Structure formats: structure tokens, C-alpha cells
Amino acid sequence: MKNYRKNWKIMRVLRVALGIFIIVQGIVAKEWILAGLGSLFALMPLMNIGCCGVSGCSTPVPRTPKKIGRYIV
């Protein structure tokens, strides 16, 4: 449990708070799709996952330079 609480930064707390706020607003307005999306937004920081996953948005860097024609890429 200590390791789980150790990785909490201010942005993660804000994301959970925003998700809970969206859930409450969806329930008050009786918009169940909004409440469902709020639960998704609250669950993502609780599980420590994002849209891209672990390094999902990064591109791999080639280890050795390649020569194409007279250019080194």
C-alpha cells in the first residue's frame, strides 16, 4: 500500500477529483452517460493508466545510423 500512495502527484489527485466531480454532476443531472464517462475518468488515475499506456506515444530510436544514398539517417 505504501508503494501505491508513493506515486501520487498533484495532477493525479486533480484527475481523480475531476472524475468524481463529473460523476456527481452526471447523477444530479440524471445524465447517465456523463456519469459513466466520469467513472472512466476517475478510474484511469486510480489504476495509473493513461490513453497511451506505457511509452505508447513515443517512437523508437534506431540504435545505429542508416545510410540512404548519400545521407545518414
Residue pairs with C-beta under 8 A, 6 or more apart in sequence:
7 48
12 45
12 48
13 45
15 41
15 42
15 44
15 45
16 42
16 45
16 46
18 41
18 42
19 38
19 39
19 40
19 41
19 42
19 43
19 44
19 45
20 38
20 42
21 38
22 34
22 35
22 37
22 38
22 41
22 42
23 35
23 38
23 39
23 42
24 38
25 31
25 34
25 38
26 32
26 33
26 34
26 35
26 36
26 37
26 38
27 35
44 50
50 56
65 72
65 73
66 72
66 73
67 73
